[in-house]
Amino acid sequence: MKKVMAILMALLLTAAMLLSFGACTGKEAEKVKVLTEYELTAESYAFAVAKGNTELKNAANDLLAELKENGKFDEILSSYFDGTATFTYENTVSAIPKGNDRDKYLVVATNAFFPPFEYYEGNKLSGIDIELASLLAEKLDKTLYVADMEFDSVITSVTSGESDIGMAGMTVNAERLEKVDFTDEYYESAQVLITLESDETFKDVKSADDIVAILKEQSKSFIVGTQNGTTGYMYSNGDESFGYDGFTNLTTNGYTAGALAVQDLVNGKVNAVIIDKQPAIMIAKSFNEDK
């Protein structure tokens, strides 16, 4: 996994930027820590399909049921969590197929900077969702095409018909259900906080409520980094339709990838980061292994 994440971060340019930062300041970049035991939200991931596309929804549900029944699903998850996964995928064409060839492909919309669910290993794609997408394409007797895009474009791509299905570690919620249908939920997740190891702001917390209380005490100069379009952004910035009041007292900065938010945390540009738990663990591990 160290190799996988090192490649991911190289693609994000984070490793180079961190080295540049350290060289300019003469200081060694600090390590980060994830407050994994204090979950700020509870949520479930599922795949998004266009309204009324029951055939694809049922096929995905059947695949998930089969994989869970025969134990393959747990094997896939475990392999990415413990770093033993070897699956990679490379698109066979350079752009989303159109015309007569379109029906031969399963086009999957994702944001490939969300390890361990989707990420790059070299020029190839990997991750839990990508491997599941490959199995779904095989089940449908189609060729997989993975369309990598900004996370907040995934649902639009599905509703417009550009993509057939969104597989991007996507949380099921009421607003999204107005636009797309979701498959059965396949993974339970949560938002967690990342800080610098040296930061003592949250050193005495004993619960998620303690974290919330501390965040509410901060001023606009306190900046929380998140990934655009995700639950973490809505949780921090506030979104009534999703049921999050947010923290209007502080500043929320959105990034195209969680790793970029952590990079700014290390560089002293944000005070904390809120992203999904498993990606938080893996991104933090990658940054700390670089030290």
C-alpha distance (Angstrom), angle and dihedral (degrees) to the residues before:
residue distance angle dihedral
M1 . . .
K2 3.78 . .
K3 3.79 88.6 .
V4 3.80 92.3 46.2
M5 3.76 94.8 50.2
A6 3.80 93.1 42.6
I7 3.78 88.6 58.1
L8 3.79 91.4 46.6
M9 3.76 92.6 51.9
A10 3.79 91.3 45.9
L11 3.77 88.3 56.6
L12 3.77 89.4 51.8
L13 3.82 89.2 49.5
T14 3.76 89.4 -128.2
A15 3.77 95.8 126.9
A16 3.80 92.3 53.0
M17 3.77 93.2 45.6
L18 3.77 92.7 49.1
L19 3.78 91.6 51.0
S20 3.79 89.5 49.5
F21 3.79 91.1 49.9
G22 3.78 92.7 50.3
A23 3.80 92.3 47.8
C24 3.80 92.1 51.2
T25 3.77 95.8 49.0
G26 3.79 99.6 33.7
K27 3.79 88.1 -131.5
E28 3.76 128.9 119.4
A29 3.81 111.2 -116.9
E30 3.78 112.7 -106.5
K31 3.77 125.6 -115.3
V32 3.78 122.1 -116.3
K33 3.77 132.7 -137.7
V34 3.81 132.1 -151.3
L35 3.79 118.7 -142.2
T36 3.80 90.2 -141.6
E37 3.79 96.4 163.9
Y38 3.81 93.2 61.9
E39 3.80 110.8 67.9
L40 3.80 112.7 -166.2
T41 3.82 95.3 -167.2
A42 3.78 139.6 13.1
E43 3.79 118.3 -137.6
S44 3.80 144.5 153.1
Y45 3.80 131.6 -132.9
A46 3.80 124.7 -136.1
F47 3.80 138.7 156.9
A48 3.81 120.5 -95.2
V49 3.81 122.4 -134.5
A50 3.79 131.7 174.5
K51 3.79 116.9 -84.0
G52 3.78 110.0 -85.2
N53 3.81 96.2 14.3
T54 3.79 92.3 128.0
E55 3.80 93.6 154.4
L56 3.80 93.6 62.6
K57 3.80 93.0 37.5
N58 3.80 91.4 52.9
A59 3.80 92.1 46.1
A60 3.80 90.9 53.0
N61 3.80 91.5 46.4
D62 3.80 91.0 49.3
L63 3.81 90.3 50.8
L64 3.80 92.6 50.1
A65 3.81 91.0 48.2
E66 3.81 92.2 49.3
L67 3.81 93.2 48.1
K68 3.78 92.8 48.3
E69 3.80 92.8 46.9
N70 3.80 95.2 51.1
G71 3.81 94.3 41.0
K72 3.81 95.4 -115.2
F73 3.81 93.1 116.3
D74 3.81 92.9 59.5
E75 3.80 89.7 45.6
I76 3.81 90.8 54.6
L77 3.81 93.5 48.8
S78 3.79 93.2 45.8
S79 3.80 93.1 49.7
Y80 3.81 92.0 57.7
F81 3.78 94.1 42.0
D82 3.82 93.9 50.9
G83 3.81 96.6 38.1
T84 3.80 99.2 -114.1
A85 3.82 97.1 111.9
T86 3.82 114.5 122.8
F87 3.81 101.5 175.5
T88 3.80 118.0 122.2
Y89 3.78 132.8 165.3
E90 3.80 134.6 -159.1
N91 3.80 124.0 -167.8
T92 3.80 113.6 -114.2
V93 3.82 92.6 -145.0
S94 3.79 130.6 41.8
A95 3.81 99.6 -127.8
I96 3.79 139.8 26.3
P97 3.82 105.7 -72.2
K98 3.80 118.2 -112.7
G99 3.77 138.4 -175.8
N100 3.78 121.8 19.3
D101 3.80 93.2 -9.8
R102 3.82 95.4 56.2
D103 3.81 95.7 88.1
K104 3.79 90.3 56.5
Y105 3.80 91.2 65.9
L106 3.79 137.4 69.3
V107 3.80 103.4 -145.5
V108 3.79 112.5 -155.8
A109 3.81 121.7 -165.9
T110 3.79 115.3 -148.4
N111 3.79 144.9 144.5
A112 3.78 104.8 -121.9
F113 3.80 98.0 -154.9
F114 3.80 98.6 79.1
P115 3.81 108.9 95.2
P116 2.98 132.8 -134.4
F117 3.81 91.0 18.9
E118 3.80 97.6 48.9
Y119 3.79 131.0 -4.6
Y120 3.79 143.4 131.5
E121 3.76 125.7 -93.9
G122 3.76 102.4 -168.3
N123 3.80 105.8 -49.1
K124 3.78 92.6 -26.5
L125 3.79 130.7 88.2
S126 3.76 124.2 -120.4
G127 3.78 140.8 164.2
I128 3.79 142.3 99.6
D129 3.80 95.3 -72.2
I130 3.80 93.0 44.5
E131 3.79 92.2 52.6
L132 3.80 90.6 47.3
A133 3.81 89.1 48.4
S134 3.80 89.7 53.7
L135 3.80 90.9 52.1
L136 3.81 91.0 47.6
A137 3.81 91.7 51.4
E138 3.80 89.1 49.5
K139 3.81 90.2 50.5
L140 3.81 90.1 51.9
D141 3.83 92.0 44.4
K142 3.79 90.4 -121.1
T143 3.79 136.5 125.6
L144 3.78 114.5 -106.7
Y145 3.79 120.3 -123.5
V146 3.81 116.4 -176.3
A147 3.80 114.1 -155.0
D148 3.81 108.8 -158.7
M149 3.81 112.7 -155.7
E150 3.80 143.7 141.8
F151 3.79 110.4 -58.8
D152 3.80 94.0 -120.5
S153 3.83 89.8 56.1
V154 3.81 95.0 58.2
I155 3.81 97.8 87.7
T156 3.81 92.1 43.4
S157 3.79 89.4 53.2
V158 3.81 90.2 52.8
T159 3.81 96.6 44.9
S160 3.82 91.8 47.8
G161 3.79 91.8 52.1
E162 3.80 93.4 -118.4
S163 3.82 88.2 117.8
D164 3.79 128.6 29.1
I165 3.78 98.5 -146.0
G166 3.79 139.9 7.4
M167 3.80 114.5 -131.8
A168 3.77 106.8 171.5
G169 3.79 111.8 123.2
M170 3.79 85.7 -83.0
T171 3.80 122.5 -177.8
V172 3.79 118.3 -134.7
N173 3.81 112.9 -126.0
A174 3.79 139.8 153.7
E175 3.81 97.6 -100.2
R176 3.78 93.8 51.0
L177 3.80 90.2 46.7
E178 3.80 88.0 61.7
K179 3.81 89.2 61.7
V180 3.81 105.3 33.2
D181 3.77 142.1 14.4
F182 3.78 119.5 -114.9
T183 3.77 130.8 -142.9
D184 3.78 121.5 -131.2
E185 3.79 112.2 -59.8
Y186 3.78 113.0 -98.2
Y187 3.82 106.9 178.6
E188 3.81 137.1 34.1
S189 3.79 114.9 -141.6
A190 3.81 142.2 166.9
Q191 3.79 141.2 -162.3
V192 3.81 116.9 -108.1
L193 3.79 137.5 -178.1
I194 3.81 126.0 -109.6
T195 3.81 121.4 -162.7
L196 3.78 137.8 164.3
E197 3.79 113.3 -82.2
S198 3.80 89.1 -122.9
D199 3.82 94.5 51.9
E200 3.80 111.4 104.3
T201 3.80 96.8 -175.2
F202 3.79 91.5 107.1
K203 3.82 99.3 26.8
D204 3.82 95.5 116.6
V205 3.81 99.3 44.7
K206 3.77 117.7 128.0
S207 3.79 100.3 175.7
A208 3.80 144.1 18.8
D209 3.80 87.4 -100.7
D210 3.81 88.9 60.7
I211 3.81 89.7 55.0
V212 3.80 90.8 49.9
A213 3.80 91.1 49.8
I214 3.82 91.8 51.7
L215 3.80 92.2 47.2
K216 3.81 89.5 52.1
E217 3.80 89.7 55.2
Q218 3.80 93.7 58.3
S219 3.81 128.2 97.9
K220 3.80 132.5 -133.3
S221 3.80 88.8 -85.9
F222 3.82 88.7 68.6
I223 3.81 107.0 88.9
V224 3.80 126.0 -160.4
G225 3.81 117.7 -162.6
T226 3.82 119.8 -147.6
Q227 3.82 139.8 158.9
N228 3.80 116.2 -93.2
G229 3.79 116.6 -105.0
T230 3.79 94.8 10.7
T231 3.78 132.2 117.0
G232 3.80 88.9 -105.1
Y233 3.79 91.5 60.8
M234 3.81 92.7 46.5
Y235 3.79 91.4 46.3
S236 3.80 93.5 52.2
N237 3.79 100.8 34.6
G238 3.79 96.3 36.7
D239 3.80 130.2 -115.3
E240 3.81 120.4 -166.9
S241 3.79 94.1 -162.6
F242 3.79 89.5 58.6
G243 3.80 93.7 42.5
Y244 3.81 97.1 -111.3
D245 3.80 119.9 133.0
G246 3.78 91.8 -167.9
F247 3.79 127.2 -160.5
T248 3.80 106.4 -74.1
N249 3.81 89.5 173.9
L250 3.82 93.0 68.8
T251 3.83 136.0 43.1
T252 3.80 124.0 -98.9
N253 3.81 118.5 -157.7
G254 3.79 119.5 -165.2
Y255 3.83 123.3 -147.2
T256 3.78 133.3 -171.5
A257 3.83 89.6 -121.8
G258 3.78 135.4 21.9
A259 3.80 90.8 -127.0
L260 3.80 90.3 61.8
A261 3.80 90.2 54.3
V262 3.81 89.9 51.6
Q263 3.80 89.3 48.3
D264 3.81 89.6 56.9
L265 3.79 89.4 47.3
V266 3.81 89.6 56.1
N267 3.81 90.2 45.0
G268 3.81 92.0 52.7
K269 3.80 96.0 -112.6
V270 3.81 96.4 115.8
N271 3.80 131.1 30.7
A272 3.81 99.9 -142.9
V273 3.79 141.9 -3.6
I274 3.81 129.2 -136.3
I275 3.83 116.3 -161.9
D276 3.80 139.9 134.4
K277 3.78 115.3 -55.9
Q278 3.81 104.4 -118.6
P279 3.82 95.1 42.2
A280 3.81 87.7 46.8
I281 3.80 90.8 55.3
M282 3.80 93.7 48.0
I283 3.80 96.4 43.6
A284 3.81 91.5 48.2
K285 3.80 90.3 49.3
S286 3.79 91.0 52.4
F287 3.80 93.5 49.7
N288 3.81 92.7 46.6
E289 3.81 92.9 48.3
D290 3.80 88.6 57.8
K291 3.83 91.0 61.5
